[in-house]
Structure formats: C-alpha cells, structure tokens
C-alpha cells in the first residue's frame, strides 16, 4: 500500500512539473506583437471595370492624412476605348462641366483640362489590367467629388470623397 501511495505521489508531482513547462512554452509561443499604425496615413483601394463603374461610391479619410490611393482597372479593354483614372476635384467644381472640358483637353494631357487647375489629385489613365498609385495629403474637412475624366465616364464613374 505504501508503494502505491509513493508511486501516485511521485507521478502527481512529475505531472505538475510537466504541465508547468507546457504552460510556460504556450505563453511564449502565443504572445502577439501588435503592429503600430500611423494614424496620419491611410491606404485606399479603388477599382474600375469595363462597365464604367467604380467599386466604391464613397471614400472617407481624415483631414491632413497622407492618402495613398491605388486604382486598378479590372476590365480588359484598351485605354483608348475604356480608359479609367481617378480625379479628385476641388470643392465647388461642376463635374459635368469638368467632364466636357476634359473631353476637349484630349488624350495627350490624360483628359485633365487646364493643367489641373480644378484638381486636387489624379492618377494617370489606365487600360484594362493595369494599376497605379498616387499619394497626396487629404484636403480640409468637407465633401469632394471624384470622377473618371475619360470622355463620357463622369456620368457613371463618380463618388464622394469625404474628409472628416
């Protein structure tokens, strides 16, 4: 009987030690390091397709943030037929009038009229399968329009850029 009690005492002591070691090993392996985010930068993804549509009709950022916008043309058509860009207009600019001016400005200036005097930021024109990124500082708080300036696209490819 003493042997059985001694054996069970020995096993229970050894078992606790093993469990403790296991527990310590788990603590080390499960610690997570959190990546610090810089609240002054934001990445925005936007895509356009061959049906003249952006995948977002609204983008929200904070005033003064450094915005990196990546535009992807997920269609297949050439940019001479179905080119897309992102153009962030200054407040108060009439989208339809800008679109007409863009049509007149032409392909040589990427459909950006008057050397971009009404534009905060814009990407280059993309063909299907292409992508590009631009980085700019978000303007003052308010609501701004963004469009595609390819001829005829402003009617369907537009959205609100909301700066909080």
Secondary structure, 3 states (H helix, E strand, C coil): CHHHHHHHHHHHHHHHHHHHHHHHHHHHHHCCCCCCCCCCEEEEEEEECCCCCECCCEEEECCCCEEEEEEEECCCCCHHHHCECCEEECCCCCHHHHHHHHHHHCHHHCCCCHHHCCEEEECCCECCCCEEEEEEECCCCEEEEEECCCCCCCCCCEEEEEEC
